Amino acid sequence: MAFDKDKKFVDEAEVLKVLGHPIRLKIVAGLCTRECNVKHIWECLGLPQATVSQHLALLKNKGIIEGKRDGVEVHYSVVNDLAKKIITSI
């Protein structure tokens, strides 16, 4: 195996770091199967809305998920290809 000494792996390391939390990993795994709003996510996980919202904000800020507004609801989906590959490999 050859090593690419010029590749920094910064983006990849950031995605792995964010997905390293079990709640965020569950959220991304669920969102890989279908778009969901925050209420559906926190009901499925059995966690407080504030907790789920904090994790969604971090995932969104890191470019792993994206939210689309539909009236008063925001539906989230995974937009990061590396995150999708990680989820499908586990």
Secondary structure, DSSP 8 states (H G I E B T S, - for coil): ----TT---HHHHHHHHHHTSHHHHHHHHHHHH--EEHHHHHHHHT--HHHHHHHHHHHHHTTSEEEEEETTEEEEEE--HHHHHHHHH-
